[in-house]
Amino acid sequence: MLINWRKNSKPEILIELLNSSRIKNPNGEYSFSGFDYHYNFDLLFGFIDFPERIPEYDLRNILHNVLHVLVKNKSIKKDELIREVDRECNFFIQTPSKRFVLFTSLSINNTAQINSLKMNNSIINFSYNYEIFLKSTENSFRRAQISHQVRIPENYLYIKVFVSARSMYEAADKALDNLDLIRSIWNFYFNLQRQWQISSASNSKPINKILTGPFHTIHTPNGKLISENVWWFDPSFRVPINSILIGKDLEKLDKFTKLIRNQIKKSKYSTSLEEALRRYVRSLDEWDWNNSFIQLWSILEYITYTQNESYDVTIKRAAFIYKDREYIKQILENLREYRNRYVHQNVSDSRVESYLFKLKNIVETIISFHLKNQFKFNSLKEASEFLSLPYKVDDLIQQKKMREKALDLFGS
């Protein structure tokens, strides 16, 4: 089976509550009623170990539909429920893909002339033939503005991301992942040029210059909106930022993009690198600098492969590639203390901007180390374990001798 109940879960308790919330309709069939269903549905969903290759929204639809089919004529049984959900998941996986288009915008001035590019089996098209798409979203965008109380940017660059997927939700996931990947490279280019910043914490803005617009919609390739009732909203969006003029940087940005993409392509752990870059760009999209800082620290643990290690290991590995390691370790100790203070005591600091830029610079340095991959490591784990080696040559020589003795012992 593709799916099963999670370890230590007791779904029968929730299923019994769901069965008790049934009501009989005039036609003799049963259905669910009331707040209890929605409350317990979320709990039940969390008890199931689903395959990662199916989008969450599709999984929720599958579970919801199965529950409503099973409850019509009888009470729900645990084994039957998991069997039917597994069958529907298999059916979804075997569904043929078709073409979809994500329509959104970026905080690049709409005067920019950017060529289309291909990213992981998707095609990203910038501001060409978008009028049909824009026209079809008028009603949805109007409702979305009212619902979320935000203003749609006026001078952002419209873009279309063409993908193949089995559902509109999978299409949105794929398109946004690929869009965020190219955004990560572009923001990486601009952010590397900003090692520090001084501004007012009360007027904080995202570190990234290239953000997505607040709303995204899914269309057919000819521009038809799939559903007026479905749109994607960026919850971190507050107000439009000034769109960036990239004309003078376009040539250098193009060279930088090709360099980074080539490094990713050559890497034996390209999937891990892409994940790190997506998390990097999303963390620096945040308007709240504390949220951005916490997410960046999580990325630091990811790119040093220390999610299950102590802070001491994280700090040692992060400082390894610097010449002034002891100084960097002191910076990281300071950042670690702030991270713990904020997470455990909810104590913020007026210097959060300074902390954020220090951490940003270190994360960017380690990402660059992985992208260059000078020593041809085969995995993120292997590259990160390299960062745990001793700093001093004498210690490295001694470690080498000890390993050679171990090889003599076990190789004989």
C-alpha positions as CSV (number, residue, x, y, z in Angstrom):
1,M,0.0,0.0,0.0
2,L,1.1,3.6,-0.7
3,I,-0.3,4.9,2.6
4,N,-0.9,3.7,6.1
5,W,-1.7,5.0,9.5
6,R,1.1,6.8,11.3
7,K,2.9,5.1,14.1
8,N,1.3,5.7,17.6
9,S,-1.9,7.1,16.0
10,K,-5.3,5.8,17.1
11,P,-7.6,6.7,14.2
12,E,-10.5,4.5,15.6
13,I,-11.1,7.2,18.3
14,L,-11.6,9.9,15.6
15,I,-13.6,7.6,13.3
16,E,-15.9,6.9,16.2
17,L,-16.4,10.6,16.7
18,L,-17.1,11.1,13.0
19,N,-19.6,8.3,13.0
20,S,-21.4,9.9,15.9
21,S,-21.6,13.2,14.0
22,R,-23.6,11.6,11.1
23,I,-27.1,12.8,10.3
24,K,-29.7,10.9,8.2
25,N,-31.0,12.8,5.2
26,P,-34.6,12.5,3.9
27,N,-33.5,10.2,1.1
28,G,-32.2,7.7,3.7
29,E,-28.5,8.4,3.2
30,Y,-26.1,9.7,5.8
31,S,-23.8,12.7,5.7
32,F,-21.7,14.7,8.2
33,S,-22.8,17.8,9.9
34,G,-21.4,20.5,12.1
35,F,-18.1,21.8,13.3
36,D,-17.0,18.5,14.7
37,Y,-16.5,17.0,11.2
38,H,-14.1,19.7,10.1
39,Y,-12.2,19.7,13.4
40,N,-11.8,15.9,13.4
41,F,-11.1,15.8,9.7
42,D,-7.9,17.8,10.2
43,L,-6.8,15.4,13.0
44,L,-7.6,12.4,10.9
45,F,-5.6,13.8,8.0
46,G,-2.6,14.2,10.2
47,F,-2.8,10.5,11.2
48,I,-2.3,9.2,7.7
49,D,1.2,8.8,6.2
50,F,0.7,10.0,2.6
51,P,3.1,9.8,-0.3
52,E,5.0,13.0,-0.7
53,R,4.5,13.1,-4.5
54,I,0.8,14.0,-4.2
55,P,0.0,17.7,-3.3
56,E,-1.5,18.3,0.1
57,Y,-4.7,19.8,-1.3
58,D,-5.3,16.8,-3.6
59,L,-4.7,14.5,-0.7
60,R,-7.3,16.4,1.4
61,N,-9.8,16.2,-1.5
62,I,-9.2,12.4,-1.7
63,L,-9.8,11.9,2.0
64,H,-12.8,14.2,2.1
65,N,-14.4,12.4,-0.9
66,V,-13.8,8.9,0.4
67,L,-15.3,9.8,3.8
68,H,-18.4,11.2,2.2
69,V,-18.9,8.2,-0.1
70,L,-18.4,5.7,2.7
71,V,-20.7,7.4,5.2
72,K,-23.7,7.5,2.8
73,N,-25.1,4.1,3.7
74,K,-23.0,2.8,6.7
75,S,-20.7,3.7,9.4
76,I,-17.0,4.1,8.6
77,K,-14.5,1.4,9.4
78,K,-10.8,2.0,9.9
79,D,-9.5,-0.7,7.5
80,E,-12.0,0.1,4.8
81,L,-11.2,3.8,5.0
82,I,-7.4,3.4,4.6
83,R,-7.9,0.9,1.8
84,E,-10.2,3.2,-0.2
85,V,-7.9,6.2,0.3
86,D,-5.0,4.1,-0.9
87,R,-6.9,3.1,-4.0
88,E,-7.7,6.8,-4.8
89,C,-4.1,7.8,-4.3
90,N,-3.0,5.1,-6.7
91,F,-5.6,6.3,-9.2
92,F,-4.3,9.9,-8.8
93,I,-0.7,8.8,-9.4
94,Q,-1.7,7.0,-12.6
95,T,-3.7,10.0,-13.9
96,P,-2.1,11.4,-17.2
97,S,-0.5,14.8,-17.0
98,K,-1.8,17.7,-19.0
99,R,-0.6,21.3,-19.6
100,F,-1.4,24.1,-17.2
101,V,-0.2,27.7,-16.9
102,L,0.4,29.6,-13.7
103,F,-0.2,33.3,-14.1
104,T,1.4,35.7,-11.6
105,S,3.7,38.7,-11.4
106,L,7.2,39.7,-10.1
107,S,8.4,42.9,-8.6
108,I,10.5,43.6,-11.7
109,N,9.5,46.8,-13.5
110,N,7.2,45.9,-16.4
111,T,9.5,47.7,-18.9
112,A,12.0,44.8,-18.6
113,Q,12.6,42.6,-21.7
114,I,13.5,39.1,-20.5
115,N,13.8,36.1,-22.7
116,S,11.8,33.0,-21.9
117,L,13.7,30.3,-20.0
118,K,13.3,26.6,-19.2
119,M,13.5,25.4,-15.6
120,N,13.0,21.8,-14.7
121,N,10.5,20.9,-17.4
122,S,8.7,24.2,-17.1
123,I,8.8,27.2,-19.4
124,I,8.8,30.6,-17.8
125,N,7.5,33.4,-20.1
126,F,8.0,37.1,-19.1
127,S,5.3,39.6,-20.1
128,Y,4.5,38.2,-23.6
129,N,0.9,37.7,-24.7
130,Y,-0.5,38.0,-21.2
131,E,-3.6,40.0,-22.0
132,I,-6.0,37.0,-22.4
133,F,-4.7,35.7,-19.1
134,L,-5.1,39.0,-17.3
135,K,-8.6,39.5,-18.7
136,S,-9.8,36.1,-17.5
137,T,-8.6,36.8,-13.9
138,E,-10.6,40.1,-13.5
139,N,-13.4,38.7,-11.4
140,S,-11.1,36.4,-9.4
141,F,-8.6,39.2,-8.6
142,R,-11.4,41.5,-7.6
143,R,-12.8,39.0,-5.2
144,A,-9.3,38.1,-4.0
145,Q,-8.6,41.8,-3.3
146,I,-11.7,42.1,-1.2
147,S,-11.1,38.8,0.6
148,H,-7.5,39.6,1.5
149,Q,-7.7,43.4,1.7
150,V,-4.5,43.9,-0.4
151,R,-3.7,46.1,-3.4
152,I,-2.6,44.5,-6.6
153,P,0.8,46.0,-7.8
154,E,0.4,48.2,-10.9
155,N,3.9,48.1,-12.4
156,Y,5.0,44.5,-11.7
157,L,6.1,42.2,-14.6
158,Y,3.4,39.6,-15.5
159,I,4.7,36.1,-16.1
160,K,3.4,32.7,-17.2
161,V,4.8,29.4,-16.0
162,F,3.9,26.4,-18.3
163,V,4.0,23.0,-16.6
164,S,2.6,19.5,-17.0
165,A,0.7,18.1,-14.0
166,R,-2.1,15.8,-13.0
167,S,-4.2,18.5,-11.2
168,M,-4.3,22.3,-10.9
169,Y,-2.9,22.0,-7.4
170,E,0.1,20.0,-8.6
171,A,0.5,22.5,-11.4
172,A,0.7,25.3,-8.9
173,D,3.2,23.5,-6.7
174,K,5.5,22.7,-9.6
175,A,5.2,26.2,-11.2
176,L,5.9,28.0,-7.9
177,D,8.8,25.7,-7.1
178,N,10.4,26.4,-10.4
179,L,9.6,30.1,-10.2
180,D,11.1,30.3,-6.7
181,L,14.2,28.5,-8.0
182,I,14.9,31.2,-10.7
183,R,14.0,33.9,-8.2
184,S,16.5,32.4,-5.7
185,I,19.3,32.8,-8.2
186,W,18.3,36.3,-9.2
187,N,18.0,37.4,-5.6
188,F,21.2,35.6,-4.7
189,Y,22.9,37.8,-7.3
190,F,21.6,41.1,-5.8
191,N,21.9,40.0,-2.2
192,L,25.5,39.1,-2.5
193,Q,26.1,42.8,-3.3
194,R,24.5,43.8,0.1
195,Q,26.6,42.7,3.0
196,W,24.9,45.0,5.5
197,Q,22.0,47.4,5.8
198,I,20.8,50.0,8.4
199,S,17.2,51.0,8.5
200,S,14.3,51.2,10.9
201,A,13.0,47.9,12.4
202,S,9.5,49.5,12.6
203,N,9.7,49.9,8.8
204,S,11.1,46.5,7.9
205,K,10.8,45.2,4.3
206,P,11.9,42.0,2.7
207,I,15.6,41.6,2.0
208,N,14.8,40.2,-1.4
209,K,14.3,42.7,-4.3
210,I,12.4,40.3,-6.5
211,L,9.1,39.1,-4.9
212,T,6.0,37.5,-6.4
213,G,2.8,39.4,-6.6
214,P,0.0,38.6,-4.0
215,F,-2.1,36.3,-6.3
216,H,-1.5,33.4,-8.6
217,T,-4.0,31.7,-10.8
218,I,-4.0,28.5,-12.9
219,H,-5.1,28.5,-16.6
220,T,-5.2,26.3,-19.7
221,P,-2.5,27.1,-22.2
222,N,-4.9,29.2,-24.3
223,G,-5.5,31.5,-21.3
224,K,-8.8,30.1,-19.9
225,L,-9.0,30.3,-16.1
226,I,-9.5,26.9,-14.6
227,S,-11.7,28.1,-11.8
228,E,-12.9,31.6,-10.7
229,N,-13.2,30.3,-7.1
230,V,-9.6,29.2,-6.8
231,W,-6.6,31.4,-6.5
232,W,-3.3,31.2,-4.6
233,F,-2.4,34.0,-2.1
234,D,1.0,34.8,-0.8
235,P,0.4,35.1,3.0
236,S,3.6,37.1,3.5
237,F,2.4,39.8,1.1
238,R,1.6,43.2,2.7
239,V,1.9,45.9,0.2
240,P,3.6,46.3,-3.2
241,I,7.3,47.1,-3.1
242,N,9.0,49.3,-5.6
243,S,9.6,47.3,-8.7
244,I,13.3,46.8,-9.6
245,L,14.8,48.2,-12.8
246,I,17.1,45.4,-14.0
247,G,18.0,46.7,-17.5
248,K,21.5,47.7,-16.6
249,D,22.1,44.4,-14.7
250,L,20.5,42.1,-17.3
251,E,23.7,41.0,-19.0
252,K,25.5,40.3,-15.8
253,L,22.4,38.7,-14.3
254,D,22.1,36.4,-17.3
255,K,25.8,35.3,-16.9
256,F,25.3,34.7,-13.2
257,T,22.2,32.7,-13.8
258,K,23.9,30.5,-16.3
259,L,26.8,29.9,-14.0
260,I,24.6,28.9,-11.0
261,R,22.4,26.7,-13.1
262,N,25.5,25.0,-14.6
263,Q,26.9,24.4,-11.1
264,I,23.6,22.9,-10.0
265,K,23.4,20.7,-13.1
266,K,26.9,19.3,-12.5
267,S,26.3,18.6,-8.8
268,K,25.6,15.1,-7.7
269,Y,23.3,16.5,-5.0
270,S,21.5,19.0,-7.2
271,T,18.1,18.3,-5.6
272,S,19.5,19.3,-2.2
273,L,21.0,22.5,-3.7
274,E,17.7,23.4,-5.3
275,E,15.9,22.9,-2.0
276,A,18.4,25.1,-0.2
277,L,18.0,27.9,-2.7
278,R,14.2,27.8,-2.6
279,R,14.3,27.9,1.2
280,Y,16.8,30.7,1.0
281,V,14.7,32.9,-1.2
282,R,11.5,32.2,0.7
283,S,13.1,33.1,4.0
284,L,14.2,36.5,2.7
285,D,10.8,37.2,1.2
286,E,9.5,37.8,4.8
287,W,8.5,41.2,6.0
288,D,9.1,40.2,9.6
289,W,12.9,40.1,10.1
290,N,12.6,37.8,13.1
291,N,10.7,35.2,11.0
292,S,13.3,35.6,8.3
293,F,16.1,35.1,10.8
294,I,14.5,31.9,12.2
295,Q,14.0,30.5,8.7
296,L,17.6,31.3,7.8
297,W,18.9,29.5,10.9
298,S,17.0,26.5,9.8
299,I,18.6,26.7,6.4
300,L,22.0,27.0,8.1
301,E,21.3,23.7,9.8
302,Y,20.2,22.2,6.5
303,I,23.3,23.1,4.5
304,T,25.6,22.0,7.3
305,Y,23.6,18.7,7.7
306,T,23.1,19.3,11.4
307,Q,19.4,19.2,11.8
308,N,19.9,16.4,14.4
309,E,23.2,17.6,15.8
310,S,24.1,20.1,18.5
311,Y,24.5,23.8,17.9
312,D,28.3,23.3,18.5
313,V,28.5,21.1,15.4
314,T,26.4,23.6,13.3
315,I,28.7,26.4,14.3
316,K,31.9,24.4,13.8
317,R,30.9,23.3,10.3
318,A,29.6,26.8,9.3
319,A,32.9,28.4,10.4
320,F,35.2,25.8,8.8
321,I,35.6,27.4,5.3
322,Y,36.6,30.8,6.7
323,K,40.2,31.8,7.4
324,D,39.1,33.8,10.5
325,R,37.2,30.8,11.9
326,E,37.4,31.8,15.5
327,Y,35.9,35.2,14.7
328,I,33.1,33.6,12.7
329,K,32.4,31.2,15.5
330,Q,31.9,34.1,17.9
331,I,29.5,35.7,15.4
332,L,27.6,32.4,15.2
333,E,27.5,32.0,19.0
334,N,26.0,35.5,19.2
335,L,23.4,34.6,16.5
336,R,22.6,31.3,18.2
337,E,21.9,33.0,21.5
338,Y,19.6,35.5,19.8
339,R,17.8,32.7,18.0
340,N,17.2,30.8,21.3
341,R,16.1,33.9,23.1
342,Y,13.5,34.7,20.4
343,V,12.2,31.2,20.0
344,H,12.0,30.2,23.7
345,Q,11.2,33.6,25.3
346,N,9.8,35.5,22.4
347,V,12.3,38.3,23.1
348,S,13.1,40.4,20.1
349,D,15.9,42.9,19.7
350,S,16.4,46.3,18.0
351,R,19.5,44.8,16.4
352,V,17.6,42.1,14.5
353,E,18.5,43.6,11.2
354,S,22.2,43.4,12.0
355,Y,21.8,39.8,13.1
356,L,19.8,38.9,10.0
357,F,22.5,40.3,7.6
358,K,25.3,38.5,9.5
359,L,23.4,35.2,9.2
360,K,22.5,35.9,5.6
361,N,26.1,36.5,4.7
362,I,27.2,33.2,6.3
363,V,24.4,31.2,4.7
364,E,25.3,32.6,1.3
365,T,29.0,31.7,1.8
366,I,28.1,28.1,2.6
367,I,25.6,27.8,-0.3
368,S,28.4,29.1,-2.6
369,F,30.7,26.4,-1.2
370,H,28.2,23.8,-2.1
371,L,27.6,25.2,-5.5
372,K,31.3,25.3,-6.4
373,N,31.8,21.8,-5.0
374,Q,35.6,22.1,-5.4
375,F,36.2,18.6,-4.1
376,K,33.4,16.8,-6.0
377,F,31.4,15.6,-3.1
378,N,28.7,13.1,-3.8
379,S,26.1,14.4,-1.4
380,L,25.1,17.2,1.0
381,K,25.9,14.8,3.9
382,E,29.4,14.1,2.6
383,A,30.2,17.7,1.9
384,S,29.0,18.7,5.4
385,E,31.0,16.0,7.1
386,F,34.1,17.5,5.4
387,L,33.3,20.7,7.3
388,S,33.7,18.7,10.6
389,L,37.4,17.9,10.0
390,P,40.1,19.5,12.2
391,Y,41.3,23.0,11.3
392,K,45.0,22.4,12.0
393,V,47.4,20.6,9.7
394,D,49.0,18.6,12.5
395,D,45.6,17.4,13.6
396,L,44.7,16.4,10.1
397,I,48.0,14.5,9.7
398,Q,47.4,12.7,13.0
399,Q,43.9,11.8,12.0
400,K,45.2,10.5,8.6
401,K,47.7,8.2,10.5
402,M,45.0,6.9,12.7
403,R,42.8,6.1,9.8
404,E,45.7,4.3,8.0
405,K,46.2,2.2,11.1
406,A,42.5,1.3,11.1
407,L,42.7,0.3,7.5
408,D,45.8,-1.9,8.3
409,L,43.8,-3.5,11.1
410,F,40.6,-4.2,9.2
411,G,42.2,-4.7,5.8
412,S,44.5,-7.5,6.8
